[in-house]
């Protein structure tokens, strides 16, 4: 069955490629693609190994840069499925049982979704499967040194591997007990640190001042801040009571859904019982991974948490594959049935996990930028616009003249290094206000801040200075008072004029607005089951279209308002508000 070991991951890779995201996606996709392409410092914990490997793939002269980096995830996930298959084959001895288990794992919606877009989780999944596979090979000479190196290397990609590390140490201790000597321990540490040394990329590259030097980890203090995710600690282990229970409920719901609504859990229990008799220490290590991952994910309150459950799903599918093999040994099932079992998750999850034809993030970022005048300033609080905009500006060289400022990143001192490099005029014109805010920010970053009102006032004064000191540049926001706390303090005396997918800040009494042809916006709605984040992107077209029509109507520009409503109905034919309003305008002609 050696042919199956090679053929199965190739077939999985083909399916991933057929459902690959055609361009930049939402969340961190734009930052990651741009970061790999330009060798930036990525957001905490830095992901140096992913950056370096992604840069190698970015140099392949096939497709766009976005497609190359998206393919990185497909490749790593396919290789992870190879290790999953040979591990399951080793544990069960049944090729077809291993094939079915691998198919269910590969095409579960969570695994599939991280395999088709730019994300770091595919590489982490590869490390996870490879490490547990190496558990089975520890009896061979010097494998423990390879395991130590791989463990160290895995930490340079994502900290969720910590549960795997602890599970490995426990498995290691139970397996060897007193057989492991001081010399072996020293060698293990040396090889672990050798793998971990990839983190040296961060301070080395930071001193070269790349375009996006997130965290600026040039010294020991900032290096530790970055690799430990200091800026994200506010969301870690802070949930209490109802929020914690809600997180647990969401996590268990995800696991239940991925187990085919509980069906695979029964097989996993069977696999757990069978494996505990034969491979007790392996099962203990796997359970440590499962429950530590669950504990960590439940205590991390972020919206895009699903991928953090990958180690839990790995354990679930591995044990269910073992349980499924026990059933196959007792039942004489025709071989074609195995193929059907592999195809079922593809049919169920094709539109849920696949990203084929999904241009939502790309189109949204282009539509935001294409209508703004030359040299405009855009201030945003929306990462799902800013991240793909980074890709557009620095990889595809689209609208590089527009100064885009992430309002939330202004709360990080390293971000001013980027602004200084890209927009020196902005920093020069607001030097006084920036320096005043940075004094407060340094206190905040070092835990010495006592004047919360002072830092907030200096923050707003700095943003307002960007507008006041550059009067020749038109300024736009992606948010308003209803969606952002700071909005009410940003030039409150200015009008907010709906302008495309933005609000233009216009000094009173000016309410003259130029016509915008909304039909120029390209909105390609994919034939997929969209998550809430993707739906929000589509909803913004309707929201801004309706606000634009209302503003035009107040200026008695009824024809333009009617035209805008027609466009809203083209984007969303089910918009009740747009339907009723358009009907009213047509009646009053």
C-alpha positions in Angstrom: 0.0 0.0 0.0 3.0 2.3 -0.5 1.2 3.8 -3.5 -1.7 4.9 -1.3 0.7 6.8 1.0 1.7 9.0 -1.9 -1.5 9.1 -3.9 -3.8 10.1 -1.0 -2.0 13.3 0.0 -1.7 14.2 -3.7 -5.4 13.8 -4.2 -6.1 15.9 -1.1 -3.7 18.6 -2.4 -5.6 18.6 -5.7 -8.9 19.2 -3.9 -7.4 22.0 -1.8 -6.0 23.6 -5.0 -9.3 23.5 -6.7 -10.9 25.3 -3.8 -8.0 27.6 -3.1 -8.7 31.3 -2.4 -8.0 33.1 -5.7 -6.5 36.2 -4.0 -6.2 38.0 -0.7 -8.8 37.1 2.0 -10.1 38.5 5.2 -8.6 38.6 8.7 -4.8 38.4 8.6 -4.4 37.3 5.0 -3.3 40.6 3.5 -0.8 41.2 6.3 0.6 37.6 6.0 1.0 37.7 2.2 2.6 41.1 2.3 4.8 40.1 5.2 6.1 36.9 3.5 6.6 38.8 0.2 8.6 41.7 1.8 10.0 39.8 4.8 8.2 41.9 7.3 7.8 41.2 11.0 4.3 39.7 11.4 1.9 40.3 14.3 2.7 38.4 17.5 4.1 35.9 18.0 6.0 36.8 14.8 5.8 33.5 12.9 9.4 33.7 11.6 9.5 30.2 10.1 6.2 30.8 8.2 7.6 34.1 7.0 10.8 32.6 5.6 9.1 29.6 4.0 6.4 31.9 2.6 9.0 34.1 1.1 10.5 31.1 -0.8 7.1 30.2 -2.2 6.5 33.8 -3.1 9.4 33.6 -5.5 7.9 30.9 -7.5 6.9 32.5 -10.9 3.5 30.9 -11.1 0.2 32.8 -10.5 0.0 35.9 -8.3 1.8 36.4 -5.1 -1.4 35.9 -3.1 -2.0 32.6 -4.8 1.5 31.4 -4.1 1.2 32.2 -0.4 -2.3 30.7 -0.3 -0.8 27.5 -1.8 1.6 27.4 1.2 -1.3 26.4 3.4 -2.6 23.8 1.0 0.9 22.2 0.7 1.5 22.1 4.5 -2.0 20.7 5.2 -1.5 18.0 2.5 1.8 17.0 4.0 0.1 17.0 7.4 -2.5 14.6 6.0 0.4 12.3 4.8 1.7 12.0 8.4 -1.8 11.6 9.7 -2.4 8.7 7.2 0.9 6.8 8.0 0.3 7.3 11.7 -3.2 5.9 11.5 -2.0 3.1 9.3 0.7 2.3 11.9 -1.9 2.3 14.7 -4.6 0.2 12.9 -2.8 -1.8 10.2 -5.8 -1.3 7.9 -5.0 0.8 4.8 -8.6 1.6 4.0 -9.5 2.5 7.5 -6.5 4.9 7.5 -7.7 6.3 4.2 -11.2 6.9 5.5 -9.9 8.5 8.7 -7.5 10.7 6.8 -10.3 11.8 4.4 -12.6 12.7 7.2 -9.8 14.7 8.8 -8.6 16.4 5.7 -12.0 17.6 4.6 -13.4 18.5 8.0 -14.5 22.2 7.6 -11.9 23.6 10.0 -8.9 21.8 8.5 -10.1 22.4 5.0 -10.7 26.1 5.7 -7.1 26.7 6.9 -5.8 24.8 3.9 -7.1 27.2 1.2 -6.0 30.7 2.3 -3.0 32.5 3.7 -2.7 31.4 7.4 -0.1 30.0 9.7 -2.3 27.1 11.0 -1.4 24.7 8.1 2.2 24.7 9.2 1.2 24.2 12.8 -1.0 21.3 11.8 2.0 19.7 10.0 4.1 20.0 13.1 1.4 18.5 15.2 1.0 15.4 13.0 4.7 15.0 12.5 5.4 15.2 16.3 2.9 12.6 17.3 4.1 10.4 14.4 7.6 10.7 15.9 6.2 9.5 19.3 5.8 6.1 17.6 9.4 6.1 16.4 11.1 7.0 19.7 12.5 3.5 20.1 14.7 4.0 17.0 18.2 5.4 17.6 18.5 9.2 17.9 14.9 9.9 16.9 14.5 11.7 20.2 17.0 14.3 18.9 15.0 14.8 15.7 11.8 15.1 17.9 13.6 17.8 20.1 14.5 19.8 17.0 11.1 19.6 15.5 9.5 20.7 18.8 11.8 23.7 18.9 11.0 24.5 15.3 7.3 24.2 15.9 7.4 26.9 18.5 8.6 29.4 15.9 5.3 29.2 14.1 2.4 29.3 16.6 2.2 29.1 20.4 -0.8 26.7 20.3 1.8 24.0 19.9 2.5 24.4 23.7 -0.2 21.8 24.4 1.6 19.4 22.1 4.9 20.2 23.8 3.5 19.3 27.2 1.9 16.2 25.8 5.2 15.2 24.3 7.1 15.7 27.6 4.6 13.6 29.5 4.6 10.9 26.8 8.4 11.0 26.9 8.7 10.7 30.6 6.2 7.8 30.8 7.9 6.0 28.0 11.5 6.2 29.2 11.1 6.8 32.9 14.6 6.2 34.4 16.2 5.2 31.1 16.8 8.8 30.1 20.2 10.1 31.4 21.6 13.5 32.0 23.6 13.4 28.7 20.4 12.7 26.8 18.6 15.6 28.6 21.4 18.0 27.6 21.3 16.8 24.0 17.5 17.2 23.9 17.7 20.8 25.2 20.5 21.6 22.7 18.5 20.3 19.7 15.3 22.0 21.0 17.1 25.3 21.2 18.6 24.7 17.7 15.1 24.5 16.3 14.0 27.5 18.4 16.9 29.6 17.0 14.8 30.5 14.0 13.3 33.2 16.3 16.6 35.1 15.8 15.1 36.2 12.6 12.9 38.7 14.5 15.6 40.9 16.2 17.9 40.6 13.1 15.2 41.6 10.7 13.8 44.3 13.1 17.2 46.1 13.1 17.0 46.3 9.3 13.7 48.2 9.7 11.4 46.3 7.3 8.3 48.0 5.9 6.0 46.6 8.6 8.1 46.0 11.7 5.3 44.8 14.0 6.4 45.1 17.7 9.9 46.3 16.6 11.5 43.4 18.5 15.0 44.7 18.2 15.9 44.3 21.9 15.3 41.7 24.6 12.3 43.5 26.2 10.4 44.0 22.9 11.4 40.5 21.7 9.9 38.9 24.8 6.8 41.1 24.4 6.4 40.0 20.8 6.9 36.2 21.1 4.7 36.0 24.2 1.9 38.0 22.5 1.8 40.8 25.2 -0.7 42.9 23.3 -3.2 40.0 23.2 -3.1 39.2 26.9 -6.1 41.4 27.5 -8.2 38.7 25.8 -6.4 35.7 27.5 -7.7 34.1 30.7 -9.8 37.2 31.5 -13.2 35.6 30.8 -15.4 34.9 33.8 -18.8 33.4 34.4 -21.2 33.7 31.5 -18.5 34.6 29.0 -16.4 31.5 29.9 -19.5 29.3 29.7 -20.4 30.8 26.3 -16.8 30.2 25.0 -17.0 26.6 26.2 -20.4 26.1 24.6 -19.0 27.4 21.3 -16.0 25.2 21.5 -18.0 22.1 22.2 -20.4 23.0 19.5 -17.6 23.2 17.0 -16.2 19.8 18.1 -19.7 18.3 17.9 -20.3 19.7 14.4 -16.9 18.6 13.1 -17.5 15.1 14.5 -20.5 14.8 12.1 -22.9 15.9 14.8 -21.5 13.5 17.3 -21.2 10.4 15.1 -17.4 10.3 15.2 -17.4 10.8 19.0 -18.7 7.3 19.5 -16.0 5.9 17.3 -13.4 8.0 19.2 -14.6 6.5 22.5 -14.1 3.1 21.0 -10.7 4.0 19.7 -9.8 5.5 23.1 -10.6 2.2 24.9 -8.8 0.1 22.3 -5.7 2.3 22.2 -5.5 2.6 26.0 -5.0 -1.2 26.2 -2.3 -1.3 23.5 -0.7 2.2 23.7 -1.5 3.6 27.1 1.1 6.3 27.1 0.1 7.5 23.6 -3.5 7.9 24.7 -2.4 9.9 27.8 -0.3 12.2 25.6 -3.2 12.7 23.2 -5.6 13.5 26.0 -3.2 16.0 27.4 -3.1 17.7 24.0 -6.9 17.7 23.7 -7.8 19.1 27.2 -5.0 21.6 27.3 -6.0 22.9 23.9 -9.6 23.1 25.0 -8.7 24.9 28.2 -6.5 27.5 26.2 -9.1 28.1 23.5 -12.0 28.6 25.9 -9.9 31.1 27.8 -9.0 33.1 24.7 -11.9 35.5 23.8 -11.3 36.4 20.2 -13.9 36.0 17.3 -11.7 33.9 15.0 -11.0 31.2 17.5 -12.0 28.1 15.4 -8.5 27.3 14.2 -7.2 27.1 17.8 -9.2 23.9 18.2 -7.2 22.1 15.5 -5.2 20.0 18.1 -8.5 18.9 19.6 -9.8 17.9 16.2 -6.6 16.0 15.4 -7.0 13.9 18.6 -10.7 13.4 17.8 -10.2 12.2 14.2 -7.2 10.0 15.1 -9.1 8.2 17.8 -12.2 7.9 15.7 -10.1 6.4 12.9 -8.9 3.8 15.3 -12.5 3.1 16.4 -13.6 2.9 12.8 -10.9 0.4 12.0 -12.3 -1.9 14.8 -15.7 -1.8 13.1 -14.2 -2.6 9.7 -12.4 -5.6 11.1 -15.7 -7.1 12.2 -17.8 -6.1 9.2 -17.1 -7.2 5.6 -17.7 -3.9 3.9 -17.2 -3.7 0.1 -14.3 -1.5 -0.8 -16.3 1.1 -2.8 -18.0 2.0 0.5 -14.7 3.3 1.8 -14.5 5.7 -1.2 -18.0 7.0 -0.5 -17.1 7.6 3.2 -14.1 9.7 1.9 -16.3 11.7 -0.5 -19.1 12.5 1.9 -17.2 15.3 3.8 -16.2 16.8 0.5 -19.8 17.1 -0.6 -20.9 18.4 2.8 -18.1 21.0 3.3 -17.3 22.0 -0.3 -19.3 25.3 0.0 -18.6 25.9 3.7 -14.8 25.5 3.8 -13.8 26.1 0.2 -12.7 29.6 -1.0 -13.1 29.1 -4.7 -14.3 32.3 -6.4 -14.1 34.3 -3.1 -13.1 37.8 -4.0 -14.9 39.6 -1.2 -11.9 41.0 0.6 -10.1 42.0 -2.6 -13.2 43.6 -4.1 -14.0 45.4 -0.9 -10.5 46.9 -0.5 -10.4 47.9 -4.2 -13.9 49.5 -3.9 -12.9 51.5 -0.8 -9.8 52.9 -2.6 -10.8 53.4 -6.2 -13.1 56.4 -5.5 -11.0 58.4 -3.1 -9.1 61.4 -4.7 -5.4 61.4 -5.1 -3.3 61.7 -2.0 -6.3 61.3 0.3 -6.0 60.3 4.0 -8.1 57.3 5.0 -8.4 56.5 8.8 -9.8 53.1 9.5 -10.5 50.8 12.5 -11.4 47.9 10.3 -8.8 45.2 10.0 -10.7 43.5 7.2 -10.1 46.5 5.1 -6.6 47.5 6.2 -5.1 44.0 5.9 -6.1 43.5 2.2 -5.3 47.1 1.5 -1.7 46.5 2.6 -1.5 43.7 0.0 -3.0 46.0 -2.7 -0.7 48.9 -2.0 2.6 47.0 -1.5 2.3 43.9 -3.6 -0.1 44.9 -6.4 1.0 48.6 -6.3 -2.6 49.8 -6.3 -3.3 53.3 -5.0 -0.1 53.7 -3.2 -0.7 57.5 -3.1 -3.5 57.0 -0.5 -2.3 57.4 3.1 -4.1 54.7 5.1 -3.9 54.9 8.9 -5.0 52.1 11.1 -6.5 53.9 14.1 -6.1 50.9 16.4 -2.4 50.4 15.5 -1.8 54.0 16.4 -2.0 52.7 20.0 1.3 50.8 19.4 4.6 52.7 19.4 6.2 50.5 16.7 3.5 51.7 14.2 5.0 55.2 14.2 8.2 53.7 12.6 6.1 52.5 9.7 4.3 55.9 9.4 7.6 57.7 9.5 9.0 55.6 6.7 5.9 55.7 4.5 4.4 59.2 5.3 7.2 61.4 6.6 5.1 64.5 5.9 2.4 63.2 8.3 4.9 62.8 11.2 6.7 66.1 10.5 3.5 68.1 10.4 2.3 66.6 13.7 5.5 66.2 15.6 4.4 68.0 18.7 1.1 66.1 19.1 2.8 62.7 18.3 5.6 63.2 20.8 3.0 64.2 23.5 1.0 61.0 22.8 4.2 58.8 22.7 5.1 59.9 26.2 1.8 58.5 27.5 2.1 55.5 25.2 5.5 54.6 26.7 4.0 54.7 30.2 1.2 52.4 29.0 3.5 49.9 27.4 5.6 49.6 30.5 2.6 49.4 32.9 3.2 52.9 34.5 0.2 54.8 33.1 -1.9 56.5 35.7 -3.6 59.2 33.6 -6.1 57.3 31.4 -7.9 60.5 30.4 -4.7 62.1 29.5 -3.6 59.4 27.1 -7.1 59.3 25.4 -7.1 63.1 25.0 -3.6 63.1 23.5 -4.6 60.3 21.2 -7.6 62.2 19.8 -5.6 65.4 19.6 -2.9 63.6 17.5 -5.5 62.2 15.1 -7.2 65.6 14.7 -3.8 67.1 14.0 -3.4 64.8 11.1 -6.5 66.4 9.6 -5.8 70.0 10.7 -2.1 70.1 9.6 -2.7 68.6 6.1 -5.6 70.8 4.8 -4.7 70.1 1.2 -5.6 66.4 1.6 -9.2 65.2 1.8 -9.8 62.9 4.8 -12.1 59.9 5.0 -13.2 57.5 7.8 -14.4 53.9 7.5 -16.5 54.3 10.7 -18.9 56.7 12.4 -20.2 57.5 15.8 -22.5 54.4 15.8 -19.7 52.0 15.2 -16.7 53.5 17.0 -16.1 55.1 20.4 -13.5 57.5 19.2 -15.5 58.8 16.2 -17.5 61.4 18.1 -14.3 63.1 19.1 -12.6 63.1 15.7 -13.4 66.6 14.3 -17.0 66.6 15.7 -17.7 69.9 14.0 -17.1 68.4 10.5 -19.8 66.8 8.4 -19.7 63.1 7.7 -20.6 62.7 4.1 -21.2 59.1 2.8 -18.7 58.7 0.0 -18.6 55.3 -1.6 -17.8 53.0 1.2 -16.3 55.7 3.4 -17.3 58.9 5.2 -15.7 62.1 4.0 -14.9 64.6 6.8 -16.0 67.9 5.3 -15.8 71.3 7.2 -19.1 73.1 7.6 -21.0 74.6 6.0 -19.9 72.5 3.0 -22.5 69.8 2.0 -21.8 69.8 -1.7 -21.0 66.3 -2.7 -19.9 65.1 -6.1 -21.7 62.3 -7.9 -20.4 58.7 -7.5 -21.2 56.0 -9.9 -21.8 53.1 -7.6 -22.0 50.7 -10.7 -18.2 51.0 -11.0 -17.9 48.9 -7.8 -17.1 45.2 -8.6 -19.0 43.0 -6.1 -18.4 39.3 -6.8 -20.6 37.3 -4.5 -19.2 33.7 -4.2 -21.4 30.7 -4.3 -20.4 29.6 -0.8 -21.9 29.4 2.6 -20.6 32.6 4.1 -19.5 33.1 7.7 -20.5 36.2 9.7 -17.4 38.1 8.8 -17.9 37.7 5.1 -21.6 38.6 5.5 -20.5 41.8 7.2 -18.4 42.8 4.2 -21.5 42.4 1.9 -23.7 44.3 4.4 -21.4 47.4 4.3 -22.4 47.9 0.6 -26.0 48.1 1.6 -25.4 50.2 4.7 -23.3 52.8 2.9 -25.6 52.8 -0.1 -28.6 53.5 2.0 -26.8 56.3 3.9 -25.7 57.8 0.7 -29.2 57.8 -0.7 -30.6 59.4 2.5 -28.0 62.1 2.4 -28.8 62.8 -1.3 -32.5 62.9 -0.5 -32.0 65.5 2.2 -30.3 67.7 -0.5 -33.3 67.1 -2.8 -31.2 65.2 -5.2 -33.9 62.6 -5.7 -32.7 61.2 -9.0 -29.3 60.5 -7.6 -30.8 58.9 -4.5 -33.0 56.7 -6.7 -30.0 55.6 -8.7 -28.1 54.7 -5.5 -31.1 52.7 -4.2 -31.3 50.8 -7.5 -27.6 49.8 -7.0 -28.3 48.7 -3.4 -31.1 46.4 -4.7 -28.7 45.0 -7.3 -26.3 44.1 -4.6 -29.0 42.9 -2.2 -32.4 42.3 -3.9 -33.8 41.3 -0.5 -33.2 44.7 1.2 -36.6 45.6 2.6 -35.5 49.2 3.4 -34.2 49.8 -0.1 -37.3 48.2 -1.7 -39.8 50.4 0.3 -37.8 53.5 -0.2 -37.4 53.0 -3.9 -41.1 52.3 -4.2 -41.8 55.6 -2.4 -39.5 57.6 -4.6 -41.0 56.1 -7.7 -44.5 56.9 -6.5 -43.6 60.6 -5.9 -42.1 61.1 -9.3 
